[in-house]
Amino acid sequence: MPSLTFLTSYARGYSSYYVNRRVRSAWGGPFNGQEGRRAIFATLLDVVKPDLLVETGTFLATTTRFLARSGVDVVTVEGSAEYFGFAQASLLRCRNVESRFGDSRSVLRALFDSPKYQQRRVLAYLDAHWASDLPLAEEIEIIFGRHPDAVVLVDDFQVPGDAGYGYDDYGPGKALIPEYIAPALAAFDLVALYPTLPADDETGARRGCVVVAPRNRSAELCATQLLQSADDGGAEQPTATGIDIAQSGAHPSGQA
Ligand SMILES: C[S@@+](CC[C@H](N)C(=O)[O-])C[C@H]1O[C@@H](n2cnc3c(N)ncnc32)[C@H](O)[C@@H]1O
């Protein structure tokens, strides 16, 4: 039985979708109004061919509605009853979206432990960072612990070498920087890939991002020319199982 507090907040959020039309879209549109980011997402759809999109941090469902337009099943998670109510009103016509309320970590565990979502090609957008309780590291562990082939896009992440992109910093040990995800990369043999587009050429809020993916997908993702690893400023070296990047078109860095 939902508590009275939950119901009051939920109702306030639900009604505000109809009452306050000005707040229907957050931060200038999907993916913070960033065209470069939307291009990365379109490329990830193409390469990963997901049959499940997962978003943590629904907020006003601005990006959720955009994800839904791909036609792929979407599950989105929101921890605030008020935003959850707003999002439910906003997503009424999106038949391929399942909107869940709760802490992203417990919702992700329950989601991926249920048989319905176990055999899926998962592309996740992690955006539930808002305060000092930072769920991101655990979200990554939960996803790759259950779906080793998943690909994850994280918003508000530092882009090494490009200070024009903004990122979140909630204090010691809670900044969205490469060191924060290093343990997960090592534990699950993952790579971190960053936008090749300079922040100066990006639109919207110019928030940074990182794509976290299994190492054996690195060459294929870098061949899109939209992503690169931080250490070489370009493509990861092809692995025995990866695509030979030299045969997949030149990378903007000029490196093979
Ligand atoms: C930056 S906003 C998300 C923006 C949205 N993805 C978009 O593109 O418009 C972050 C949202 O995450 C939610 N949030 C923060 N921590 C959370 C958690 N642990 N679990 C679920 N949602 C959380 C906040 O309530 C807030 O609505």
The ligand as a Gaussian input file, in Angstrom:
#p B3LYP/6-31G(d) Opt

LIG

0 1
 C       19.601000      14.610000     -14.105000
 S       17.989000      14.114000     -13.746000
 C       17.604000      13.010000     -15.080000
 C       17.337000      13.712000     -16.382000
 C       16.717000      12.860000     -17.474000
 N       17.396000      11.596000     -17.659000
 C       16.711000      13.622000     -18.777000
 O       17.501000      13.323000     -19.661000
 O       15.917000      14.574000     -18.892000
 C       18.277000      12.996000     -12.429000
 C       17.034000      12.301000     -11.922000
 O       17.478000      11.149000     -11.196000
 C       16.651000      10.967000     -10.073000
 N       17.427000      10.166000      -9.115000
 C       18.467000      10.559000      -8.343000
 N       18.959000       9.529000      -7.642000
 C       18.208000       8.443000      -7.969000
 C       18.238000       7.075000      -7.582000
 N       19.140000       6.601000      -6.708000
 N       17.332000       6.236000      -8.137000
 C       16.414000       6.692000      -9.031000
 N       16.352000       7.977000      -9.442000
 C       17.237000       8.850000      -8.918000
 C       16.323000      12.388000      -9.607000
 O       15.148000      12.410000      -8.831000
 C       16.190000      13.118000     -10.937000
 O       14.847000      13.127000     -11.392000

